[in-house]
Amino acid sequence: MTLILVSEFIVYSLDKVKDEKRLSLVVAELNKVMGAIFNGALISSEVLKEMIEVSDESNLTVREFDRIAKALLKDYEFVDSILLLPNGVASYAYPYADNIKAIGHDVLSDQNRKLGSLEVILNKEVTIIGPVQLVQNDKQAFIVRRTIRNGNEFWGLTSSVVYLESILSNIDDVLRLYGINDYDLSGYNPDSKVPYDKIISSRGIIAGDKLSDTVSVFNTKWELTISKGKSEIYIKIFVFISLLVLFLVIFTPSFRYFKKYKGSEREKLILENEAYTDYLTGLANRRGFEHRISHLDNSVTNGSVAIFDIDFFKRVNDTYGHDVGDGVLVGFANLCKMHISDSFVLSRSGGEEFILLMPLTSIEDATIQCELLKTMISKELFIVNALELTLTMSVGVAYFHDTCEMKTALTLADKALYKAKQQGRDRVCVS
Ligand SMILES: Nc1nc2c(ncn2[C@@H]2O[C@H](COP(=O)(O)OP(=O)(O)OP(=O)(O)O)[C@@H](O)[C@H]2O)c(=O)[nH]1
């Protein structure tokens, strides 16, 4: 689930970056094309103006105008028509057939055009208006209008006309080149005060999330809206599989190692525990006892150690069998465990022999503890396999000043035990 979400996020982020980059590239290209169209209109009007100003304008024949205008339209292919308006009245037009209805049109008295034209005469050399509806063919167009003067006197105007349909067709070409088939182009309506209230052009249906940017078209700005591209399903699958593989490559060996490590650690602990424990009584065995000694707290600098041995245990085995002997050993161990301090360590060192470590316990206290245990054991009735048995035990006790002397203390305790046995058993002897 997490992998799916992560891959969705990656694909979304990639799409976003890709879409934004694509849109800014498209807008840059559109601005370039718009600039070329605009320059063509500006330069063509400038060239015509210059030619009129240097020539004897009164002698300009229709033929001469056509020749000049034709050459200009050839050089500036984005310009659709060129008109010359002496005193603001359209008198020359190329191509003539497209503009025949404009001939005689006085822009200075046309309410819709007057303002722009007067502006040219009074303040500026050039104005751009559009998109406006042309009187000659009802087409929407941009008009670049330039003033021609005879000395200081207003002589007339030039008009370089670019049809809106030509601009839209160029925009469409660029968008298609970039693989954008669905878009909205909304532009400023010169008759409205609300920006972007007029859809100039629209193609297809923009579904899902949208992206917008502004295109500079002559003296106005249009908003281009496209839909965000959606990555194909195979890209999503590819990203997901890549992530999955990456995840497996990185984490599988770690998991395996961790599992193996954990497994081996657990095994080690189990083995260690088994090695240190007497299987019958659950007490520490001899190895476990030595391990406990080596890990004793540093504060344990002295103490006592005792060795217990059940008297005549062989008789129990011989009389009642080994199983009863085992039961007696378990009962004996449990009873001792119950009656010793938590800080003591009881272990079965082998057979019917037990060692009791009494850290920080004087020999006197240790002897008392052992006497109490011995008495308690001798009074206990051991019930094994419905048999009631009584036991006695012999104990040898010794004292140690340092854990390094433990070995010596054990030898001494063993000797004391031997003495207890020699002296008739059921007793505690101190070494
Ligand atoms: N049931 C049982 N018997 C064990 C076990 N380990 C040792 N023994 C027996 O313990 C007995 C020890 O006998 P001995 O060493 O002669 O000592 P004892 O009979 O207790 O005599 P004293 O120690 O001299 O009082 C032997 O019969 C062993 O077989 C065990 O795990 N289970």
The ligand as an ORCA input file, in Angstrom:
! r2SCAN-3c Opt
* xyz 0 1
  N      18.310    -41.359     40.696
  C      19.489    -40.797     40.457
  N      20.574    -41.263     41.057
  C      21.762    -40.658     40.826
  C      21.890    -39.588     39.956
  N      23.206    -39.218     39.910
  C      23.861    -40.014     40.747
  N      23.001    -40.920     41.316
  C      23.258    -41.948     42.281
  O      23.606    -41.411     43.537
  C      24.265    -42.437     44.225
  C      25.420    -41.908     44.997
  O      25.905    -42.901     45.816
  P      27.170    -42.755     46.664
  O      28.177    -41.879     46.029
  O      27.618    -44.137     47.050
  O      26.737    -42.036     47.970
  P      25.603    -42.299     49.020
  O      24.905    -43.578     48.768
  O      24.732    -41.108     49.068
  O      26.382    -42.418     50.327
  P      27.029    -41.242     51.128
  O      27.188    -40.092     50.227
  O      28.328    -41.791     51.571
  O      26.116    -40.958     52.211
  C      24.650    -43.498     43.186
  O      23.864    -44.637     43.364
  C      24.360    -42.843     41.859
  O      23.973    -43.754     40.889
  C      20.726    -39.120     39.315
  O      20.709    -38.188     38.543
  N      19.565    -39.758     39.588
*
